[in-house]
Amino acid sequence: MKYMLKGSFSVISTLFLTQVTPIIATLVIVRMIVNTVLSTHRLASYFSTDELKGMGTTFIESKKADEPLPPAKNADLSVEQVQLEDETIPENSTSRYQSADHPDEPQNSLLNNHSNNAKPEESTVDDVENPTNSTANALEITNGSFAWSSNSEQICLQDISTKIPEGKITILVGKVGSGKTSLLSAMLGEMTTVSGNVKWATPNQPIAYSAQAAWLRNASLQNNIVLEEEFDEERFNMVIDACALQPDIDILPAREQTEIGEKGINLSGGQKQRVSVARALYSRCSVVILDDPLSALDVHVGSRVFHQGIMGVLKKEGRTVIIVTHHLEYLKEADHIIVMENGMIDAQGTYWDISTQNPDLVQIWKTLIAKEDNEGEEEGKDDNFEEAYLQMEQKPGNVDGKLVQDEEKEEGSISIRVYWLYIRSIGIFFFFGLLFAVIIKQSFFVAIDFWLADWSSAGTLLIQNKSRNESVSRIENQAVLTHYLNGYIGLTCAAVITALFSSIAHVLSGIKASKYLFRKMLVNVMALPLRFFESTPIGRILNRFSSDIKAIDDQIPTNLERFLWHLLLCLSAVLINIIVTPFFIIPILPLLVFYYFLQKFFRASSRELQRLDSITKSPVFAHFSETLGGLTTIRAYKCEDKFFEQIVDKIDYNNIAYLYLNTINRWLAIRLDFIGTTIVFAATLCALVTAELHYLEDGLVGLAILHALKMSTFLNWSVREMAELEMQMNSVERVHHYTELKTERQLKESMMAPVSISWPRSGKIEIYKLSVRYADHLDPVLHNLTLTIEAGTTVGICGRTGSGKSSLSLSLLRIIDNYKGYIKIGGIDISTVSLAFLRRAISIIPQDPVLFGGSVRFNLDPESDHSDEELWEVLQIAQLDQFVSELPEKLDSFIAESSENLSMGQRQLLCIARALLRKSKIIILDEATASVDMETDSALQIVMKTAFKNSTVLIIAHRIQTIIDCERVIVMHQGQIVEDGDPKVLQNNDSFFAKLVKASN
């Protein structure tokens, strides 16, 4: 060789380079350790919580129930001791049991005459005889006290002693908040047994459970009823008939194969309840528990479900049935009655026992039943009316009945629009400032390397001069050292400062982008029409707001910073090698071409796999949401293993895409290592050739080889991070999709009617030739309605499920828009009023009460516009003042998420109180008192007449008592008004309403 290359710089730089990757890896590992510790603490906290013990496992011999039950006593429990909970309902029943009384009876004889409308002879309340107590007990509770958690000091149920007769009908009754649902939960093992015993005759048996708030899965109607059991067409048809579901099935697009939206969102409350009851009937569990199954059903359908379903199917099969109901007219059908009061059993026994021991209580029942106009009708009475009332027109629709469509999935490369959206979400100037900071940072690092190379060459020159005995003064040597050292320190400080600012800027960019996109998506989703939520699983929406926003918030900024850094490292390595050794351009060009096609192929594959990973996460979220919402029913049916298998399958399916993502990363790493090794070899060879042909400073040679080594290390990272960045931009793409979904029709400022802040001054409603539909491709649900309701009028609206009652109320709120006709409120067409202004002017109390996690005060007055005196006033009207006054924090007492610490009736009453507080000119009550006992309902009707005297009130109800005293009644059928007038006039002629009243009498 012509020159001996001194490698001091190369050696030192290489040693430094060997430390870079471990240091970066250490930072990543530290972050992972911190996340692991935090996650472990959260898991440990979850795993350390007490588990439910489930139903009692103590086996008791079947014995006669002649032993008298201990007498129940009234007790003065504070309301804080009576925190009640409603359970949510999934739909899995997987076990089959033959009838306890008829184990060998074939399925087709379970209900020999299920299509026959005849019922056993009805006896009057006074004619009920004392049955002989000679049956075995299915369940025995002795001196039981129960709380919702083991560390809770609040006892919800106290001194409970009862026996549930096997193969008989047991009915639980009591006022709102008396502990009926809590007692069912205690039977199911959902509560902590503080004292006493709960003994089932058959421990750990599956129980068919229909909760108060019906919960349905996102599956077909048939699958919701059959679940995991083998399909038996004869039994299925029997159950459909018993639950009066056939008319509803006839109007569904694909009949029983029609897909039911998540939580049954596209069904009415009554339809959801009947599907839930049908599931219990179809199962072969020997014990059936029904929590208020008739609350949302009209008179005819409720009577049919009770007599043909409960009495006709369950009792004839010899199954043990426990029912909670507010329909006192069915008490005479019960074999055993339990009366709850303040978390204790007030009375129990047969109807004859109670009428003998507590005649005053029975007299109260008779009074309430008489006031209710004897809502329990005898099926078969007025058959022609029943047939006409149930007959409905079948609506054409999508023949496959599919409601929830597959999640959208883009194909091909990420659109430039998506990248531009992300840049705009950061801020254009901010983004280019960020890019400039990264370039400056890398420029300083390259300058440091050049400075070190020059310093190394200067040091080598001093050593060579000294070796040739040339005089080198100490001052000159010190001057060189000081010059390069000061320069190195300055460049290093500048590089550190720019690196710090660059990192901070990347973090801020992520926060800015995620805030902007999250807010934009949230605003748009909140304005989407009802149809979107019917056809979109909640897990799919949660996936966008959690996983995708997390990627935008955290992963994209990190990968963007690393990608830009590694890309500039690789570019600077190529440029330095070309500058130092021009021959390097010869081998690098074909290697870069190979690299381009390699990364292109890898990016295409990883991009689609990332999309699959994102899409397959949604079913996991949806299944978790469904399962958590229905834990009580899942445990009752003993379906935990099946649900566990389902979630494992969905997670495995999601992991397939994730594993393939990691696999192709390994595939890429092998090929990029090959390219990197080739680049190092080419750089070294070119340096040697250049050194042979020309003089080349050893510092520059070391610099070129050092950057070639860097390139081999970081080329792999730059490609992977570019691919990961593109994969994570898929999250921006998915969020962007939700920001562009078509929202409810919004008006431009110029199109809005000039309305005052006090609009409407009167609650007059004018409807003219109104037709509405839920979507453009669907048939109308209201046909050519013309109606005028004067201000201050109380109007009752009745009609069978699906007749259009709720659709009319949704039209007033423009939740569904009209495509023909108009609605005027206070003389102004509501289509010219902004949605926000319109909906503030109307109060609606829905069939499914909605409360939020927070204080009682917040749920009544979320905007804090009213005084405490006003809050207590409306609570008194809603019959809740005593309940709230006995809570520990009174108005500031906490209402749990999903209102789990309130009964369904208490939730409905709280919603009524909230509507009372707003003093709207128009009030809509959609089955607002369906889950309230008759006595409370009667009291509410009286006080609401005074409270709403200045408002127009629309009452949608199934109970005749609720609407019989209205000034006007509207009867709807198939989306049209068939009758309209004074209820006293209508019930005195041959009208639909008169037949309804006649049938209920």
Number of C-alpha atoms within 10 A of each C-alpha: 7 9 12 8 15 16 16 17 25 21 13 13 20 19 11 11 16 12 12 13 12 12 11 10 12 12 11 11 13 11 12 12 12 11 12 12 12 12 12 12 12 12 11 11 10 10 10 9 10 11 11 13 12 17 23 19 15 14 12 15 11 13 13 12 17 11 9 10 13 13 12 18 11 13 14 9 17 19 21 20 18 26 23 29 21 24 27 23 26 27 29 31 30 20 18 14 14 18 24 16 14 13 11 9 12 10 14 11 12 20 20 13 13 18 13 12 16 14 13 9 7 12 11 9 18 12 10 15 13 14 12 10 16 11 16 19 23 24 21 17 19 17 14 19 23 27 25 23 18 16 10 12 12 17 21 27 31 22 19 23 21 23 24 25 23 23 24 24 24 24 27 25 22 24 18 26 25 24 27 32 23 26 24 23 23 23 21 22 21 25 24 22 21 19 15 16 17 24 21 23 20 18 16 19 19 27 24 31 32 32 27 24 22 26 26 30 25 24 21 22 24 19 22 25 29 24 20 16 16 9 14 13 9 11 19 18 16 24 28 26 19 28 27 23 20 18 19 20 17 16 16 20 19 19 20 21 18 21 26 27 23 24 23 23 19 18 18 15 20 23 21 22 27 26 27 28 29 26 26 27 27 25 28 23 24 26 26 24 24 23 24 25 27 26 24 27 24 21 21 22 25 25 23 25 26 21 26 28 26 23 21 24 24 28 19 19 23 21 26 25 26 24 24 24 24 24 21 20 21 18 21 21 20 19 22 25 24 26 21 25 23 24 31 27 27 17 21 24 24 25 24 21 17 19 18 12 14 13 13 12 14 18 12 12 19 17 13 19 18 13 15 23 19 21 28 22 23 20 20 15 14 13 12 9 15 17 10 10 17 18 16 18 11 14 14 12 14 14 12 12 18 18 20 18 9 10 12 9 13 13 11 9 13 17 13 9 11 18 15 12 16 25 17 15 20 23 15 13 11 17 18 13 14 20 17 13 19 24 17 17 23 21 16 21 19 21 16 19 22 16 18 22 24 19 21 24 20 17 18 19 13 18 14 12 13 13 10 9 9 11 10 12 10 9 9 11 12 10 12 16 15 12 11 17 15 12 16 18 12 14 19 16 13 16 21 15 13 19 19 14 16 22 19 12 21 25 17 16 25 25 17 18 24 23 17 15 22 22 13 16 21 14 13 17 19 10 16 17 20 17 15 14 17 20 20 19 24 19 20 19 17 15 23 21 15 11 15 23 22 16 22 27 22 16 17 26 22 18 21 18 20 19 22 18 18 24 20 20 22 21 15 18 23 20 17 21 27 18 14 20 23 14 18 24 17 12 15 19 11 11 14 13 10 12 17 13 11 15 19 12 12 18 22 17 16 23 24 20 20 23 19 17 20 24 20 21 19 23 20 23 21 23 20 15 16 24 22 14 19 22 18 23 27 26 23 27 24 20 19 16 10 15 16 11 11 14 18 13 13 17 16 15 17 20 15 14 21 17 14 16 20 12 12 16 17 12 12 18 17 13 13 22 16 11 21 22 16 17 23 20 16 20 29 22 16 25 25 17 13 18 20 13 10 11 10 17 21 24 26 25 26 26 26 29 27 23 27 27 23 21 26 21 19 23 23 21 18 23 25 21 22 20 24 22 22 23 25 21 24 26 24 25 22 21 24 19 12 17 19 12 15 13 16 17 16 15 14 9 11 8 12 14 15 11 13 8 9 8 17 19 14 19 26 20 20 18 18 15 14 21 23 26 19 17 13 9 9 13 15 18 19 24 18 17 18 16 15 12 18 14 20 17 20 24 26 27 25 25 24 22 24 21 20 22 27 19 20 20 21 17 20 23 20 21 19 21 21 19 12 14 14 20 22 18 23 17 15 18 15 21 21 19 19 18 19 10 13 18 15 12 21 20 23 22 23 20 21 20 21 14 20 15 14 16 18 21 21 18 20 24 19 14 9 10 9 14 9 11 9 13 20 20 15 22 24 16 20 25 20 17 17 14 17 20 17 14 18 13 13 17 19 14 17 20 19 14 11 17 21 18 18 20 26 27 21 23 23 26 27 25 25 27 25 23 22 23 21 18 16 23 24 26 25 23 23 22 24 25 29 24 27 26 21 25 18 16 19 17 13 20 18 11 15 15 14 10 16 20 15 17 20 24 27 24 25 25 24 28 22 21 19 21 23 19 16 21 14 21 25 24 20 22 22 20 21 19 21 14 16 17 16 17 21 16 12 20 18 13 11 9 15 20 26 17 19 23 22 16 22 20 14
